[in-house]
Amino acid sequence: MTTVDQTSQGLSSAPSPVQTQGTPGFIQDVWDKIPLPPWLLITILVGAALLLASCLLCIVCCRCRQRRRKKGVKNETVGLGRASNSTSAHLVQPDVDDMELGLEDPKRGRLQVSLEYNFQSQELKVGLKQAADLKAPKASGVSDPYARIYLTSDPQKIHETKVHRQTLSPVFNESCAFQVSQAELPEAILVIQVLDFHRFSPHAPVGELLLPLDTSDLHHVLEQWYELGPPGRAQQEQMGELCVSLRYVPSTGRLTVVVLEARDLRQGLAGSYVKVQLLLNRKKWKKRKTSVKRNTSSPYFNEAFTFPVPFSQIQNVDLLVSVWGHGRVSRGKPLGKLLLGCRATGHQLHHWSDMLAHARRPTAQWHRLQCSEEVDEALQLKKGLRLPLPGS
């Protein structure tokens, strides 16, 4: 009995085969508890993996694009700071040769003029012989020219020649006399304006000749040919000057125009102000104006205006700056205008180029105001809907 009991106890104490096997793992346990078929579960896991991979790929692409944009803006800024060896600067900055060509005016024709001054009677005799190769303002290529002659010392006395029909080389053979004292000779300027006659519309200016008498030897009879210049210069000498500061930041696309001050404006103005217009593709877009400064011919403004101009549009943008009189009499027409931009010429083009060559740094310069008609003719504004600037 004892042996049998011991044997039975030994058998009962030995581990059973079921107890020796390991318990299922956590993953297997979770897998068994999910109430989905195995093929559906595998499909869901593969889709989640693909979605995660797509998100990671989009993040990487966005970061690469941001780095390329920052690198491009940096290259554009550096290119503007250098005056040469830069493709970006070459697109917006004219060469020195182009600027010199911009200073030259197109041929408008020639005049043969004679001058004779009598020191005893203090009389200046002007003879207008003929003209040659006049520029035809009409599309037909013909003109009806005539001339106006006067002195800046006495602008009220004007001599007009007769009109010559259908010709670009009229023979005037007319003379006129002006009383001018020897004390007025150093400051007097002889003005000869050539115009195209129109019966039912304003007469179109062809050209203008300015002869300072202090540079002419009036002790002898002078007769020679002179080249005609652009019209409106005699009036421009009496318009005054305007000081403007320009600053452009390519990285932010901001153009800042500061109207500083004006001087030698027309006397007797009740007040004056400056209007700044931004033009896109020769169409008016944005407009700002300064406050009115009263009872002064040399007003001080010091007012800044900022316009959004993306770097890609800097070639298509022009600035039209005009000075206006404030009053009932002087509201209809500006006192003078300035055109600043890549399509400008002379000192205005030089100022614009300096602004582009020295990015983020303001550049200030004095400009003599130009005749409004001359600026409008050079600009040739287009009529149409105003389209917004990209990024504005």
C-alpha positions in Angstrom: 0.0 0.0 0.0 2.7 2.3 0.8 4.6 1.6 -2.4 1.5 2.1 -4.5 0.7 5.4 -2.7 4.2 6.7 -3.2 4.0 5.7 -6.9 0.7 7.5 -7.3 2.0 10.6 -5.6 5.1 10.7 -7.8 2.9 10.4 -10.9 0.6 13.1 -9.7 3.5 15.5 -9.0 5.0 15.3 -12.5 4.0 18.2 -14.9 1.4 17.5 -17.4 2.1 17.9 -21.1 -0.4 20.8 -21.4 1.3 22.8 -18.6 4.8 22.6 -20.2 3.7 24.5 -23.4 4.3 28.4 -23.4 1.4 30.8 -23.1 0.4 32.8 -26.3 2.2 36.2 -26.8 0.5 39.6 -26.6 0.4 40.2 -30.4 -1.1 36.7 -31.0 -3.7 37.4 -28.3 -4.6 40.8 -29.8 -4.8 39.2 -33.3 -7.2 36.5 -32.0 -9.4 39.1 -30.4 -9.9 41.2 -33.5 -13.2 40.3 -35.1 -12.0 40.7 -38.7 -10.8 38.2 -41.3 -7.0 38.0 -41.7 -7.1 39.2 -45.4 -9.0 42.4 -44.5 -6.7 43.2 -41.6 -3.6 42.8 -43.8 -5.2 45.1 -46.5 -5.9 47.8 -43.8 -2.3 47.7 -42.6 -0.8 47.9 -46.1 -3.1 51.0 -46.9 -2.0 52.7 -43.7 1.6 52.2 -44.5 1.2 53.6 -48.0 -0.7 56.7 -46.6 2.1 57.3 -44.1 4.8 57.0 -46.8 2.8 59.5 -49.0 2.7 62.0 -46.2 6.4 61.7 -45.5 7.1 62.2 -49.3 4.9 65.4 -49.4 6.7 66.8 -46.4 10.1 66.2 -48.0 9.0 67.8 -51.3 7.6 70.9 -49.5 10.8 71.4 -47.6 12.8 71.1 -50.9 10.6 73.8 -52.6 11.0 76.2 -49.7 14.8 75.8 -49.8 14.8 76.4 -53.6 12.7 79.6 -53.2 14.9 81.0 -50.4 18.0 80.2 -52.5 16.4 81.9 -55.5 15.5 85.1 -53.6 19.0 85.2 -52.2 20.5 84.9 -55.7 18.3 87.7 -57.0 19.3 90.1 -54.2 22.9 89.4 -54.7 22.5 89.9 -58.5 20.9 93.3 -58.0 23.7 94.4 -55.7 26.2 93.7 -58.5 26.2 95.9 -61.5 27.5 93.2 -63.9 27.7 89.5 -64.4 24.1 88.9 -63.3 21.3 87.8 -65.4 18.6 89.2 -63.2 20.3 92.6 -63.0 20.7 92.6 -66.8 17.0 92.2 -67.3 16.1 95.2 -65.3 19.2 97.4 -65.5 20.0 99.1 -68.8 23.6 99.2 -69.9 25.5 102.5 -70.0 25.3 102.5 -73.8 21.5 102.2 -73.5 21.4 105.1 -71.1 23.5 107.3 -73.4 21.2 106.4 -76.3 18.2 107.4 -74.1 19.7 110.8 -73.6 19.7 111.5 -77.3 16.5 112.9 -78.8 15.2 111.7 -82.2 15.8 114.1 -85.1 13.1 116.7 -85.4 14.6 118.8 -88.2 16.8 121.9 -88.6 16.4 125.7 -88.7 18.4 128.3 -90.5 18.4 131.4 -88.3 20.2 134.8 -88.4 20.9 137.2 -85.5 21.8 140.8 -85.6 22.0 143.1 -82.6 22.2 146.9 -82.7 24.0 148.1 -79.6 22.9 151.7 -80.2 19.2 151.1 -80.5 19.4 148.0 -78.3 17.3 146.0 -80.9 17.7 142.4 -81.7 16.7 141.4 -85.3 15.9 137.7 -85.8 15.7 136.3 -89.3 14.1 132.9 -89.8 15.2 131.7 -93.2 14.0 128.1 -93.7 13.6 124.7 -92.1 14.6 121.3 -93.3 13.8 117.6 -92.6 11.0 118.4 -90.1 9.5 115.5 -88.3 5.9 114.9 -89.5 3.5 114.5 -86.5 0.8 113.2 -88.8 0.6 109.6 -89.9 0.3 110.7 -93.5 3.9 112.0 -93.4 3.0 115.6 -94.3 2.8 118.7 -92.2 1.5 122.3 -92.2 4.3 124.0 -90.2 4.6 127.5 -88.9 6.9 129.1 -86.2 6.5 131.2 -83.1 9.4 133.5 -82.0 9.8 135.2 -78.7 12.3 136.1 -75.9 12.0 134.7 -72.4 12.7 138.3 -71.1 9.4 139.4 -72.8 7.2 136.3 -73.4 4.1 138.4 -74.1 5.5 139.6 -77.5 5.3 136.7 -79.9 5.9 136.8 -83.6 4.2 134.1 -85.7 5.1 133.2 -89.3 2.6 132.2 -91.9 1.6 128.6 -92.4 3.2 126.6 -95.1 1.0 123.8 -96.5 2.0 120.2 -97.1 5.7 120.4 -96.7 8.5 119.3 -94.3 11.1 121.8 -95.6 9.3 125.2 -95.6 11.1 128.5 -96.7 10.0 131.2 -94.3 12.2 134.2 -95.2 10.7 136.3 -92.3 12.2 138.6 -89.8 11.2 140.3 -86.5 12.7 142.6 -84.0 12.8 142.7 -80.2 13.8 145.4 -77.8 16.3 144.0 -75.3 18.7 146.0 -73.3 22.4 145.1 -72.8 21.7 144.3 -69.2 19.1 141.8 -70.2 21.2 140.0 -72.8 23.1 137.6 -70.4 19.8 136.2 -69.1 17.6 136.4 -72.3 16.9 133.3 -74.4 15.6 133.3 -77.9 12.8 130.7 -78.3 11.7 129.4 -81.8 8.9 126.9 -81.7 7.8 125.0 -84.8 4.2 123.7 -84.8 1.9 121.8 -87.1 -1.2 123.7 -87.9 -4.6 122.1 -87.3 -7.9 123.9 -88.1 -10.2 122.2 -85.6 -7.8 120.8 -83.0 -4.8 122.0 -80.9 -1.7 122.6 -82.9 0.8 119.8 -82.5 4.4 120.8 -81.5 7.1 119.6 -83.8 10.3 121.0 -82.1 11.8 123.8 -80.3 15.1 125.8 -80.5 16.6 127.6 -77.5 19.4 130.1 -78.2 20.9 131.8 -75.1 22.1 135.2 -76.1 25.0 135.3 -73.7 26.7 132.5 -75.7 26.3 134.2 -79.1 28.8 136.8 -80.4 26.3 139.6 -81.3 29.0 142.0 -82.5 28.7 140.3 -85.9 25.7 139.1 -88.0 25.3 135.4 -87.3 23.6 133.0 -89.7 23.8 129.3 -89.3 21.8 126.0 -89.0 20.5 124.7 -85.7 19.1 121.4 -84.7 15.6 121.4 -83.2 15.1 119.9 -79.8 12.0 118.4 -78.1 9.1 120.8 -77.5 8.4 122.3 -74.1 11.9 123.0 -72.9 11.3 126.7 -72.6 8.3 126.1 -70.4 10.2 123.4 -68.5 12.9 125.9 -67.4 10.2 127.7 -65.5 8.5 124.6 -64.0 10.8 124.0 -61.1 12.4 120.9 -59.6 11.4 118.0 -57.4 13.5 115.8 -55.1 12.4 112.2 -55.0 13.9 109.2 -53.1 13.5 105.6 -54.4 14.0 102.3 -52.5 13.2 98.8 -53.7 13.5 95.5 -51.8 13.4 92.5 -54.1 12.9 89.9 -51.3 9.7 91.5 -50.1 8.7 93.1 -53.4 8.2 96.6 -51.9 8.8 99.8 -53.8 9.0 102.9 -51.5 8.7 106.4 -53.0 9.5 109.4 -50.8 8.5 112.8 -52.0 11.0 115.1 -50.2 10.7 118.6 -51.5 10.2 120.9 -54.5 11.7 124.3 -55.4 11.3 127.1 -57.9 7.6 126.3 -58.6 5.4 128.8 -60.3 4.9 132.0 -58.3 1.5 133.0 -56.9 0.2 129.5 -56.2 -2.3 129.2 -53.3 -0.9 125.7 -52.6 0.7 122.7 -54.3 0.8 118.9 -53.8 2.4 115.9 -55.5 0.6 112.9 -57.0 2.4 109.5 -57.4 0.9 107.0 -59.8 2.0 103.4 -60.3 1.6 102.1 -63.8 1.6 98.4 -64.8 2.1 97.7 -68.5 1.4 101.4 -69.2 -2.0 101.2 -67.5 -2.8 103.2 -64.4 -3.1 101.1 -61.3 -2.4 102.6 -57.9 -2.4 106.3 -56.9 -1.2 108.3 -53.9 -0.9 112.0 -53.2 0.8 114.2 -50.6 -0.8 116.8 -48.4 -1.2 120.3 -49.7 1.5 122.9 -48.9 0.2 126.4 -49.0 1.7 129.8 -50.0 5.2 128.6 -51.0 7.1 128.0 -54.2 9.5 125.6 -52.4 7.3 123.2 -50.4 8.8 120.6 -48.1 6.7 117.3 -48.1 8.9 114.4 -46.8 6.0 111.9 -47.3 6.6 108.2 -48.1 4.4 105.8 -50.2 4.9 102.0 -50.5 3.7 100.0 -53.4 3.7 96.1 -53.8 5.8 95.3 -56.9 7.0 91.7 -57.3 10.5 91.2 -58.7 9.0 89.5 -61.8 7.0 92.7 -62.6 9.7 95.3 -62.1 10.3 95.6 -65.8 6.6 96.4 -66.5 6.2 99.1 -63.9 6.5 102.9 -64.3 6.2 105.7 -61.8 4.5 108.8 -62.9 5.1 111.7 -60.5 3.3 115.0 -61.1 3.1 118.3 -59.2 -0.3 120.0 -59.1 -1.4 123.5 -58.0 -4.1 123.7 -55.4 -6.7 126.3 -56.2 -9.7 127.1 -58.5 -7.4 128.4 -61.3 -4.7 125.6 -61.2 -6.8 122.4 -60.8 -7.2 121.4 -64.4 -3.6 120.8 -65.4 -0.5 119.7 -63.6 2.5 122.1 -63.2 4.9 119.4 -64.5 5.5 115.6 -64.5 8.3 113.1 -64.1 8.5 109.6 -65.6 10.6 107.1 -63.7 11.1 103.5 -64.9 12.8 101.3 -67.4 11.1 103.2 -70.2 12.4 106.6 -69.0 15.4 108.5 -70.4 18.1 110.7 -69.2 18.5 111.4 -65.5 15.2 109.7 -64.7 16.5 106.4 -66.2 19.8 106.9 -64.3 18.0 107.3 -61.0 15.9 104.1 -61.6 19.0 102.2 -62.5 20.8 103.3 -59.3 17.8 102.1 -57.3 18.0 98.7 -58.8 21.8 98.5 -58.5 21.7 99.3 -54.8 18.8 97.1 -53.5 17.3 98.0 -50.1 19.2 101.3 -50.0 17.3 104.6 -50.7 18.6 106.8 -53.5 17.5 110.5 -53.7 17.9 112.8 -56.7 16.7 116.2 -57.9 14.7 116.2 -61.2 13.6 119.1 -63.3 9.9 118.9 -64.0 8.9 118.2 -67.6 6.0 119.4 -69.7 2.9 117.3 -69.2 2.2 116.8 -72.9 5.8 115.6 -73.5 5.6 113.0 -70.7 2.2 111.8 -71.8 3.4 111.4 -75.4 6.4 109.4 -74.3 4.4 107.2 -72.0 1.5 106.5 -74.4 -0.9 105.3 -71.7 -3.2 102.4 -72.7 -6.9 102.5 -71.9 -8.4 99.4 -70.3 -9.4 97.7 -67.2 -7.1 97.9 -64.2 -5.6 94.5 -63.5 -4.2 93.7 -60.0 -0.5 93.1 -59.6 0.5 89.5 -58.9 0.9 89.0 -55.2 -0.7 92.4 -54.3 
